[in-house]
Amino acid sequence: MDDLFTSIGEIKDEANIVYKKGLYDDAVKIYEKAINLLNKSGSGAFKQHKKEFFDKEATVYSNMAACAK
């Protein structure tokens, strides 16, 4: 599970760099990768780590919303 959250964090960090360059559409595509990874992780993992999933998901969606300038 830690590997999943690390991967999502790395994807989010990559998107943040792209966002800071003003490439908002590209950043959204990268943020979507993080969301897709969360969604593919399976319901068993979700049940055991629900708070962590919601925290990561909320952060990524918040960052995606910031791209809508």
N, C-alpha and C positions, 0 to 999 in steps of 0.2 A: 504494500500500500504506500509505503514511503517513496518507492520508486515512481509511482503514479503521480503523487503530489509534487515530487521533484521535477518530473517531466512537465507537468502543467505549469509549474513556476517558471521553468526555463522558457517555455513557449510564451508565457505572458511577458517575461522580461524582453524577449526578442520583439514582441509586438510593441512594447512600450518604447523601445529604441526607434522603431519605424514610425510610431506615433509622433515622437518628439521631432522627427524630421519633417512632419507635416504630411506624411503619406497615409492619410486616414483610411482610404479604401483598402490599401495593402495591410494596414494594421488590423482592420476588421477581419480580413481573411485569416490572419494569423491567430487572432483571438478565437475565431470559430474553430480552429484546430484544437484549441484547449477545451472548448465546450464539447466537441465531438469525442475527444479522448475521455472526458468525464462520462459522457453518455454510454460509451462502449465498455466501461469498466465492469459492468455487471451489477445486478441487484443485490447479491450477497454482500459484496464489498460496500455497496451503498448503505445497506441496513446497519452495518457495523461502524461506519464512519460518516454518518449522516451530517453531523455538524460541519465536519471538514469539507465535505462535498458542497454543502450550501455556501460555506464561506468562500471557497475557491470560485464557485459558479457566480456568486454575487459580485465578486471582485472583477471577474472577467467581463460580465455583462455591464457593469458600471464603466469599465474602461472602453467597452465597445460604444456605449452611449456617448461618451466624451468625443468619439470620432465623428459624431453627427453634427458637424459645425457648418 
